[in-house]
Amino acid sequence: MERRIELEELKEFLTARKYTNIRQFLVELNEADIAFLMEELEDEERLKVYRILPKDLAADVFSYLEFDSQEAIITSLSDREAGSVIDNLMADDAADFLEEMPANVVERLLANANPETRQAVNQLLRYPEDSAGSIMTVEYVSLKESLTVDQAIERIRAVGLDSETINICYVLDARRQLVGTVALRYLLLSRGDERIADIMHENVISIHTLMDQEQVAEQFKKYDFIAMPVVDNENRLVGIITVDDIVDIMEEETTEDMEKMAAIVPSDKPYMRTTVGETYKKRIPWLLLLMVSATFTGAIIASFEDALSVCAVLTVFIPMLMDTGGNAGGQASVTIIRGLSLGEITYRDVPKVVWKEIRVAILCGGTLAAANFAKLMLFDRVGLWVALTVCLTLVAAVLMAMVVGCLLPIGAKRIGFDPAVMASPFITTIVDALSLLVYFRFAAMLLGI
């Protein structure tokens, strides 16, 4: 509600062309809130507001805007103004933005940026996509181990404004190798003549530049840090990663897993920025594969056509059996995929996992079969042997589904695939075929067809 009021106030100022009032109004807000208000404006109004903002505040707000808004703003500015925007962004934010831009625009922006910015951005763009090096920032506070506390504080004052964070400072030796860290609070509480080498924390936990971003997120979760140093093969400090980047990574990885679990090829673009053609290309491969695999289900039904003609009532229960098996397999797979992602399940746990799923399946299958048996006898009024056939198949389908649902993700990870690929659609196709085979076998044994 408050944001709506702020938006109406901003629009009133724009309509009345009270640009001084706009500047005074916006400088009192948080950068993220300003970005939210700007996203609600038309393109022309958004650019006008951006030009009104003070230079430093404008750069901070720019990093919170959606990519489409960033692109519209940057292409509307002069070369010098656009270069200034890139100069005022943190290096990692600048690299993320430029990575999405066309090559000719990137060349123009970097040509008008200062040499330091150009070097920092080019360094980040060299690293493989989704690696620690590609998401780190090179704006950090480094200290020599020979400095005194007073000298260290003076250095923080000199470079702190241009750094991502000053809460943790990184101690380097003469070869720029990372030898320790020191928290700002320790500097403030220590005597001015003490040497950094004497008060630093030497047991440093660092990240390699080529570590996958998902593993980086796991390291942050494990150690509960707000920032971690990134080093190269020779243990030289090349950057840091902060927790705000990890939040973005976790959102990206979660989205990717959700897309894979829905049998969609993952996309690195937001939904509203994806064209119809791109969305089609992401979805059609799995749909084709699942359609082809589903033909096996049809083939099984066709092979038992004579049996179904003898006891046509069996056909009525096929959808229920297939859906129940698919749902049970989906539940098991999602639970296992989550356990694998969080490191709660390893390959050594396979026997325990299977045994647990078997027991759960028997309980769930038995409960479903009992409820279904009562329904078949009281409401559907089918024969006893038909009811037994359906209910026994139900137990078997749930059992097979849960075992398959737990084993496929573990097997996928073992051979190097993402476990999320083996989620509901894929498992459902397998379980449907197995359920039908079991159903017709039980029908043959109990009904003699």
C-alpha positions as semicolon CSV with decimal commas, in nm:
position;residue;x (nm);y (nm);z (nm)
1;M;0,000;0,000;0,000
2;E;0,282;0,237;0,093
3;R;0,457;0,172;-0,238
4;R;0,136;0,251;-0,428
5;I;0,113;0,586;-0,251
6;E;0,480;0,658;-0,331
7;L;0,421;0,565;-0,695
8;E;0,120;0,799;-0,722
9;E;0,323;1,079;-0,564
10;L;0,609;1,021;-0,808
11;K;0,371;1,027;-1,105
12;E;0,216;1,351;-0,983
13;F;0,561;1,513;-0,965
14;L;0,638;1,390;-1,317
15;T;0,310;1,524;-1,456
16;A;0,374;1,861;-1,291
17;R;0,741;1,852;-1,401
18;K;0,859;1,913;-1,045
19;Y;1,202;1,759;-1,100
20;T;1,358;1,907;-0,786
21;N;1,082;1,750;-0,579
22;I;1,144;1,416;-0,753
23;R;1,513;1,426;-0,665
24;Q;1,443;1,514;-0,301
25;F;1,171;1,248;-0,282
26;L;1,383;0,967;-0,426
27;V;1,711;1,027;-0,239
28;E;1,531;0,943;0,084
29;L;1,429;0,597;-0,043
30;N;1,621;0,271;-0,057
31;E;1,780;0,186;-0,395
32;A;1,568;-0,129;-0,433
33;D;1,248;0,069;-0,363
34;I;1,346;0,332;-0,621
35;A;1,401;0,056;-0,877
36;F;1,057;-0,089;-0,798
37;L;0,893;0,252;-0,856
38;M;1,085;0,300;-1,180
39;E;0,973;-0,040;-1,311
40;E;0,613;0,078;-1,277
41;L;0,675;0,378;-1,505
42;E;0,664;0,407;-1,883
43;D;0,999;0,395;-2,067
44;E;1,015;0,771;-2,118
45;E;0,929;0,847;-1,758
46;R;1,179;0,586;-1,635
47;L;1,463;0,743;-1,832
48;K;1,364;1,088;-1,709
49;V;1,371;0,974;-1,345
50;Y;1,706;0,798;-1,398
51;R;1,862;1,121;-1,531
52;I;1,735;1,310;-1,226
53;L;1,905;1,076;-0,977
54;P;2,249;1,169;-0,837
55;K;2,526;0,980;-1,019
56;D;2,623;0,746;-0,733
57;L;2,262;0,667;-0,645
58;A;2,177;0,611;-1,012
59;A;2,444;0,338;-1,041
60;D;2,310;0,159;-0,733
61;V;1,952;0,178;-0,862
62;F;2,061;0,057;-1,207
63;S;2,183;-0,274;-1,065
64;Y;1,834;-0,343;-0,918
65;L;1,643;-0,280;-1,242
66;E;1,518;-0,555;-1,472
67;F;1,744;-0,623;-1,771
68;D;1,494;-0,478;-2,020
69;S;1,486;-0,151;-1,827
70;Q;1,866;-0,146;-1,801
71;E;1,898;-0,201;-2,175
72;A;1,646;0,073;-2,255
73;I;1,829;0,320;-2,031
74;I;2,180;0,238;-2,148
75;T;2,089;0,261;-2,517
76;S;1,923;0,599;-2,460
77;L;2,232;0,755;-2,301
78;S;2,524;0,914;-2,480
79;D;2,850;0,715;-2,504
80;R;3,006;0,918;-2,224
81;E;2,701;0,881;-1,998
82;A;2,676;0,507;-2,068
83;G;3,045;0,461;-1,991
84;S;2,994;0,649;-1,664
85;V;2,714;0,410;-1,566
86;I;2,943;0,109;-1,617
87;D;3,221;0,284;-1,420
88;N;2,991;0,335;-1,121
89;L;2,863;-0,022;-1,110
90;M;3,033;-0,290;-0,903
91;A;3,249;-0,499;-1,138
92;D;3,038;-0,815;-1,095
93;D;2,713;-0,627;-1,164
94;A;2,871;-0,466;-1,471
95;A;2,993;-0,805;-1,597
96;D;2,649;-0,965;-1,546
97;F;2,484;-0,684;-1,741
98;L;2,736;-0,681;-2,026
99;E;2,718;-1,059;-2,061
100;E;2,355;-1,022;-2,175
101;M;2,417;-0,733;-2,415
102;P;2,497;-0,763;-2,789
103;A;2,869;-0,763;-2,874
104;N;2,860;-0,425;-3,050
105;V;2,698;-0,258;-2,747
106;V;2,952;-0,418;-2,512
107;E;3,237;-0,282;-2,723
108;R;3,085;0,068;-2,714
109;L;3,032;0,061;-2,338
110;L;3,377;-0,072;-2,254
111;A;3,540;0,174;-2,495
112;N;3,390;0,458;-2,292
113;A;3,459;0,306;-1,949
114;N;3,778;0,384;-1,761
115;P;4,075;0,141;-1,793
116;E;4,031;0,001;-1,441
117;T;3,668;-0,088;-1,505
118;R;3,753;-0,234;-1,845
119;Q;4,023;-0,455;-1,696
120;A;3,804;-0,575;-1,408
121;V;3,507;-0,658;-1,633
122;N;3,721;-0,834;-1,894
123;Q;3,878;-1,040;-1,617
124;L;3,536;-1,157;-1,496
125;L;3,408;-1,229;-1,846
126;R;3,701;-1,465;-1,911
127;Y;3,586;-1,719;-1,655
128;P;3,349;-2,005;-1,751
129;E;2,979;-1,938;-1,709
130;D;2,838;-2,041;-1,369
131;S;3,188;-2,062;-1,215
132;A;3,296;-1,880;-0,900
133;G;3,520;-1,656;-1,110
134;S;3,227;-1,538;-1,321
135;I;3,018;-1,425;-1,022
136;M;3,290;-1,279;-0,797
137;T;3,367;-0,911;-0,757
138;V;3,716;-0,763;-0,765
139;E;3,625;-0,476;-0,531
140;Y;3,751;-0,584;-0,190
141;V;3,985;-0,457;0,082
142;S;4,327;-0,625;0,090
143;L;4,590;-0,560;0,354
144;K;4,959;-0,644;0,376
145;E;5,052;-0,853;0,676
146;S;5,326;-0,606;0,767
147;L;5,085;-0,315;0,821
148;T;4,992;-0,187;1,165
149;V;4,631;-0,155;1,274
150;D;4,641;0,225;1,228
151;Q;4,782;0,188;0,877
152;A;4,518;-0,072;0,794
153;I;4,235;0,156;0,905
154;E;4,377;0,438;0,692
155;R;4,378;0,204;0,391
156;I;4,017;0,104;0,456
157;R;3,922;0,474;0,463
158;A;4,099;0,523;0,130
159;V;3,945;0,229;-0,062
160;G;3,640;0,129;0,142
161;L;3,383;0,332;-0,051
162;D;3,469;0,148;-0,372
163;S;3,462;-0,197;-0,209
164;E;3,175;-0,444;-0,199
165;T;3,220;-0,490;0,176
166;I;3,466;-0,380;0,445
167;N;3,344;-0,611;0,721
168;I;3,616;-0,862;0,634
169;C;3,959;-0,759;0,504
170;Y;4,190;-1,006;0,331
171;V;4,557;-1,029;0,427
172;L;4,810;-1,093;0,150
173;D;5,180;-1,165;0,150
174;A;5,437;-1,019;-0,091
175;R;5,326;-1,259;-0,369
176;R;4,957;-1,166;-0,322
177;Q;4,885;-1,506;-0,176
178;L;4,600;-1,518;0,072
179;V;4,743;-1,579;0,419
180;G;4,467;-1,460;0,650
181;T;4,160;-1,250;0,719
182;V;4,082;-0,985;0,974
183;A;3,739;-0,852;1,069
184;L;3,685;-0,478;1,089
185;R;3,568;-0,506;1,449
186;Y;3,902;-0,659;1,551
187;L;4,083;-0,369;1,390
188;L;3,870;-0,120;1,581
189;L;3,925;-0,302;1,911
190;S;4,301;-0,361;1,871
191;R;4,587;-0,127;1,962
192;G;4,701;0,098;1,681
193;D;5,060;-0,029;1,684
194;E;4,973;-0,399;1,659
195;R;5,072;-0,572;1,334
196;I;4,809;-0,729;1,111
197;A;5,012;-1,052;1,104
198;D;4,965;-1,083;1,482
199;I;4,586;-1,038;1,492
200;M;4,473;-1,197;1,164
201;H;4,282;-1,524;1,141
202;E;4,509;-1,767;0,955
203;N;4,268;-2,057;0,895
204;V;4,113;-1,914;0,578
205;I;3,836;-2,095;0,393
206;S;3,846;-1,996;0,027
207;I;3,685;-2,084;-0,306
208;H;3,863;-2,169;-0,629
209;T;3,785;-1,961;-0,937
210;L;3,658;-2,264;-1,132
211;M;3,428;-2,402;-0,860
212;D;3,069;-2,440;-0,982
213;Q;2,832;-2,175;-0,847
214;E;2,604;-2,439;-0,693
215;Q;2,898;-2,571;-0,489
216;V;2,980;-2,212;-0,392
217;A;2,627;-2,175;-0,253
218;E;2,675;-2,497;-0,054
219;Q;2,997;-2,355;0,097
220;F;2,815;-2,040;0,208
221;K;2,541;-2,250;0,363
222;K;2,792;-2,475;0,538
223;Y;3,002;-2,197;0,691
224;D;2,733;-1,928;0,725
225;F;2,961;-1,655;0,587
226;I;2,854;-1,322;0,436
227;A;3,158;-1,314;0,205
228;M;3,422;-1,563;0,090
229;P;3,754;-1,508;-0,092
230;V;3,818;-1,652;-0,439
231;V;4,170;-1,773;-0,522
232;D;4,349;-1,907;-0,829
233;N;4,567;-2,217;-0,864
234;E;4,854;-2,045;-0,679
235;N;4,633;-1,934;-0,388
236;R;4,647;-1,571;-0,503
237;L;4,343;-1,366;-0,413
238;V;4,155;-1,259;-0,726
239;G;3,815;-1,159;-0,586
240;I;3,540;-1,220;-0,334
241;I;3,183;-1,348;-0,346
242;T;2,921;-1,193;-0,119
243;V;2,600;-1,341;0,014
244;D;2,378;-1,122;-0,207
245;D;2,524;-1,302;-0,509
246;I;2,447;-1,637;-0,344
247;V;2,079;-1,544;-0,307
248;D;2,065;-1,485;-0,684
249;I;2,243;-1,816;-0,749
250;M;2,002;-2,010;-0,530
251;E;1,706;-1,855;-0,713
252;E;1,864;-1,941;-1,048
253;E;1,946;-2,301;-0,949
254;T;1,599;-2,356;-0,799
255;T;1,435;-2,225;-1,116
256;E;1,655;-2,452;-1,327
257;D;1,563;-2,757;-1,118
258;M;1,192;-2,673;-1,138
259;E;1,214;-2,648;-1,516
260;K;1,396;-2,980;-1,542
261;M;1,143;-3,146;-1,313
262;A;0,868;-3,022;-1,544
263;A;1,055;-3,164;-1,846
264;I;1,154;-2,822;-1,984
265;V;1,500;-2,738;-2,114
266;P;1,628;-2,473;-1,867
267;S;1,631;-2,111;-1,983
268;D;1,849;-1,829;-1,851
269;K;1,588;-1,564;-1,942
270;P;1,283;-1,452;-1,740
271;Y;0,950;-1,576;-1,878
272;M;0,836;-1,235;-2,005
273;R;1,163;-1,189;-2,198
274;T;1,138;-1,526;-2,370
275;T;0,982;-1,526;-2,716
276;V;0,722;-1,780;-2,830
277;G;0,982;-1,946;-3,053
278;E;1,234;-1,976;-2,768
279;T;0,970;-2,117;-2,533
280;Y;0,869;-2,368;-2,802
281;K;1,231;-2,483;-2,845
282;K;1,270;-2,530;-2,470
283;R;0,958;-2,742;-2,432
284;I;0,926;-2,949;-2,750
285;P;1,230;-3,183;-2,710
286;W;1,102;-3,340;-2,389
287;L;0,742;-3,342;-2,511
288;L;0,849;-3,539;-2,818
289;L;1,055;-3,781;-2,610
290;L;0,774;-3,835;-2,360
291;M;0,519;-3,876;-2,641
292;V;0,732;-4,144;-2,807
293;S;0,792;-4,322;-2,477
294;A;0,419;-4,308;-2,401
295;T;0,353;-4,512;-2,715
296;F;0,483;-4,812;-2,521
297;T;0,186;-4,769;-2,287
298;G;-0,047;-4,777;-2,585
299;A;0,128;-5,085;-2,719
300;I;0,074;-5,266;-2,387
301;I;-0,297;-5,184;-2,388
302;A;-0,326;-5,296;-2,752
303;S;-0,160;-5,628;-2,672
304;F;-0,426;-5,700;-2,410
305;E;-0,716;-5,585;-2,626
306;D;-0,876;-5,930;-2,625
307;A;-0,866;-5,946;-2,245
308;L;-1,025;-5,603;-2,218
309;S;-1,302;-5,705;-2,458
310;V;-1,385;-5,999;-2,228
311;C;-1,390;-5,785;-1,913
312;A;-1,449;-5,430;-2,033
313;V;-1,487;-5,295;-1,678
314;L;-1,110;-5,323;-1,634
315;T;-1,065;-5,033;-1,876
316;V;-1,242;-4,795;-1,635
317;F;-0,968;-4,828;-1,370
318;I;-0,664;-4,780;-1,596
319;P;-0,647;-4,398;-1,556
320;M;-0,675;-4,423;-1,175
321;L;-0,397;-4,682;-1,152
322;M;-0,165;-4,488;-1,382
323;D;-0,228;-4,154;-1,210
324;T;-0,180;-4,298;-0,862
325;G;0,147;-4,464;-0,960
326;G;0,272;-4,147;-1,127
327;N;0,184;-3,937;-0,823
328;A;0,355;-4,180;-0,585
329;G;0,670;-4,185;-0,801
330;G;0,668;-3,806;-0,825
331;Q;0,650;-3,771;-0,447
332;A;0,942;-4,009;-0,395
333;S;1,158;-3,848;-0,665
334;V;1,108;-3,493;-0,537
335;T;1,203;-3,599;-0,184
336;I;1,517;-3,778;-0,305
337;I;1,618;-3,494;-0,541
338;R;1,596;-3,248;-0,254
339;G;1,800;-3,480;-0,030
340;L;2,068;-3,514;-0,298
341;S;2,080;-3,137;-0,353
342;L;2,124;-3,070;0,019
343;G;2,382;-3,346;0,060
344;E;2,154;-3,541;0,297
345;I;2,163;-3,852;0,075
346;T;2,477;-4,018;-0,065
347;Y;2,536;-4,333;-0,272
348;R;2,608;-4,531;0,046
349;D;2,254;-4,459;0,162
350;V;2,088;-4,639;-0,133
351;P;1,996;-4,960;0,060
352;K;1,849;-4,755;0,347
353;V;1,660;-4,530;0,105
354;V;1,514;-4,824;-0,089
355;W;1,415;-5,010;0,227
356;K;1,248;-4,699;0,367
357;E;1,057;-4,635;0,043
358;I;0,943;-4,999;0,031
359;R;0,795;-4,970;0,381
360;V;0,632;-4,636;0,301
361;A;0,497;-4,779;-0,024
362;I;0,340;-5,078;0,151
363;L;0,170;-4,850;0,405
364;C;0,051;-4,601;0,142
365;G;-0,046;-4,872;-0,107
366;G;-0,231;-5,070;0,160
367;T;-0,428;-4,765;0,273
368;L;-0,520;-4,670;-0,084
369;A;-0,615;-5,029;-0,167
370;A;-0,837;-5,059;0,141
371;A;-1,018;-4,733;0,063
372;N;-1,053;-4,828;-0,302
373;F;-1,180;-5,178;-0,218
374;A;-1,457;-5,031;-0,006
375;K;-1,551;-4,791;-0,287
376;L;-1,552;-5,069;-0,549
377;M;-1,770;-5,298;-0,344
378;L;-2,014;-5,043;-0,200
379;F;-2,053;-4,787;-0,476
380;D;-1,922;-4,933;-0,802
381;R;-2,072;-5,275;-0,727
382;V;-1,808;-5,469;-0,919
383;G;-1,730;-5,834;-0,861
384;L;-1,498;-5,944;-0,579
385;W;-1,223;-6,067;-0,812
386;V;-1,228;-5,747;-1,018
387;A;-1,196;-5,544;-0,695
388;L;-0,905;-5,764;-0,580
389;T;-0,734;-5,726;-0,919
390;V;-0,758;-5,348;-0,905
391;C;-0,649;-5,321;-0,540
392;L;-0,353;-5,561;-0,570
393;T;-0,239;-5,368;-0,879
394;L;-0,271;-5,046;-0,680
395;V;-0,036;-5,174;-0,409
396;A;0,211;-5,302;-0,669
397;A;0,196;-4,976;-0,869
398;V;0,269;-4,762;-0,562
399;L;0,552;-4,994;-0,459
400;M;0,715;-4,990;-0,803
401;A;0,664;-4,615;-0,839
402;M;0,831;-4,527;-0,509
403;V;1,127;-4,758;-0,570
404;V;1,175;-4,626;-0,924
405;G;1,122;-4,271;-0,799
406;C;1,403;-4,301;-0,546
407;L;1,651;-4,497;-0,758
408;L;1,637;-4,297;-1,084
409;P;1,755;-3,961;-0,938
410;I;2,036;-4,133;-0,745
411;G;2,139;-4,324;-1,059
412;A;2,129;-4,005;-1,266
413;K;2,360;-3,824;-1,026
414;R;2,594;-4,124;-1,015
415;I;2,652;-4,110;-1,391
416;G;2,686;-3,732;-1,398
417;F;2,335;-3,614;-1,490
418;D;2,128;-3,363;-1,295
419;P;1,889;-3,565;-1,070
420;A;1,610;-3,316;-1,148
421;V;1,592;-3,459;-1,501
422;M;1,458;-3,783;-1,353
423;A;1,151;-3,617;-1,207
424;S;0,777;-3,660;-1,247
425;P;0,723;-3,678;-1,628
426;F;1,000;-3,931;-1,691
427;I;0,913;-4,145;-1,389
428;T;0,541;-4,132;-1,470
429;T;0,604;-4,275;-1,818
430;I;0,802;-4,569;-1,675
431;V;0,556;-4,636;-1,392
432;D;0,256;-4,623;-1,629
433;A;0,400;-4,901;-1,842
434;L;0,493;-5,118;-1,542
435;S;0,151;-5,064;-1,379
436;L;-0,032;-5,179;-1,690
437;L;0,182;-5,492;-1,722
438;V;0,115;-5,583;-1,359
439;Y;-0,256;-5,501;-1,395
440;F;-0,306;-5,736;-1,687
441;R;-0,099;-6,009;-1,522
442;F;-0,318;-5,994;-1,211
443;A;-0,627;-5,993;-1,433
444;A;-0,502;-6,304;-1,613
445;M;-0,436;-6,487;-1,286
446;L;-0,747;-6,383;-1,089
447;L;-1,004;-6,348;-1,366
448;G;-0,871;-6,611;-1,604
449;I;-0,882;-6,385;-1,911
